[in-house]
Amino acid sequence: MTATRAEVCVAACAEAWRGDGEVLAAAMGVCSVLGARLARMTFAPDLLTTDGGALLTAAPIPYGAPPGPVEGWLPFRDHLWLVLNGRRHVMMGASQIDRHGNTNISAIGPWARPRSQLLGSRGAPGNTICCPTSYWIPRHSTRVFVPEVDMASGVGTDRAAALGPRAARFHDLRRVVTDLAVLDLGGPGGTMRLLSVHPGVTVDEVVAATGFPLAIGPGGVPETPEPGEEELRLIRDVLDPGGAREAEVPG
Amino acid sequence: MSGTTSTGKVMTAEDVAATLRDGMTVGIGGWGSRRKPMALVRAVLRAGVRDLTVVSCGGPDVGLLCAAGLVRRVVAPFVTLDSVPLEPHFRAARQSGAVAFTEYDEGMFLFGLLAAAHRLPFLPTRAGLGSDVLRVNPELRTVRSPYGEGEELVAVPALSLDVALVHVDRADPRGNGRYLGPDPYLDDLYAKAAARCYLSCERLVPPGEPAGPPQTLLISRMHIAGVVEAPGGGHFTDCSPDRGRDEAFQRHYARAAAAGGEEWAAFAARFLGGDEAVYQEEVRRWHEERARPVKEGV
């Protein structure tokens, strides 16, 4: 079986939660949600996952399915307390992300009178300063990967460093998964580094789709591992029989 | 026995809207496009009160009030229709500079309501540190912990409200409110943070009825100034389990709102031109028209 690009993305998102233990895997976006549930069904069985709403499901459920048996309750207010508590690793989206992992979901253009008003900061400031945070970005392009974000909703490594080690002790940016590649903030001075490119993608394509220089590890850039037979079966037959992933990351 | 008569605090949506004054700070319960007190919001639109500061985990409530030009400032961590990510009227209002915006992180917003609900001037939190939320809200201050190493934290000021509007599934005439869905949102906090809170409900029931788990009794009459029975009063937002979000109608709203101009004027004339009964009837007819098979040309 050959994995589609979307399926490679799901498996790469799942890897974000490897080794996290018994924490909430909070996910936004189809491949991220599927990744959290795939991780729980395979190598990270202690993770907690939701129905996309206030319910912690007893087992990972298919995308868009009713919750089935429930093992816990996490209404929005408790979710916000959990951000401060820290037993949570969130994978968010970003409309802009810069070289230090500052992210913007608030507004494009000058904040006082934006060219394009987006969601607002939502939970991004608290998420990034309080608990492990990763990103899932379904369209890797220079529109998203920008030299400077217009509004820092999510806190990057440079801003965290400026706060000092005490205030930033829970700041922990993990990985950035896109439709082209996997990256992290492990480059010099907490800058973005290219960890792997998805099968069929070249390093040059990723560099061209990124609006700032990328660090590259000494060993070069390997290919993102494809999901194995069992992972593919779980993605296709169990978690996403409706194929929502393919709509998010086409062919 | 004194106090609650059989009609208790029951009033109409128009009565509620008539208590609002220009320049008031109004908190609106629900979350995004979920359990919003839309019948009360529609009554406020008709009352035409101006210069409001609207405090909300924003959805179409914020959009409609902005579109009607009733809002001076929005205080919110986001404005969204959930299944439609961006609220077109709010976007237009921000992009034209028509409304001021106090943009908070969600956790900060929660703490602002908690502070007001407990009559505290502020609550400290880590959320917001290092982000541009502090840059775009220059009035925000930090505090240093008097303990340990003196950690610096954001001091979120109390979000005190003149009036709050909240919608629940069941209420009694005294103002006790029960929610039946999966999430209380922040609705009881709006009630406690407000000088006066008005509650609308899908169905008015006698106190204690129908029986249900006591923890679903989210809203206490001690915080409620008036109760409005408004079946479908959350429409078109999600009011599960009674009524899910009317996704088709929300898409219709979002399309008209994004188009603006004549298309929005037509939407507003049809659905918002009359009272709540007219609204509900026009929504019913709109669905009927859609269900009717389109006749092909001969």
Interface residues (C-beta under 8 A of the other chain):
Chain A: G53 A54 L55 W73 P75 F76 R77 L80 V83 L84 S106 A107 W111 A112 R113 P114 R115 S116 Q117 L118 L119 G120 S121 R122 G123 A124 P125 G126 T128 I129 C130 M151 A152 S153 G154 V155 R159 A160 A162 L163 R166 A167 A168 F170 H171
Chain B: W31 C57 G58 A76 P77 F78 V79 T80 P85 L86 F90 R91 R94 Q95 S96 G97 E103 Y104 D105 E106 G107 M108 L110 T125 R126 A127 G128 L129 G130 S131 D132 V133 R135 V136 E149 E151 E152 P182 D183 P184 Y185 L186 L189
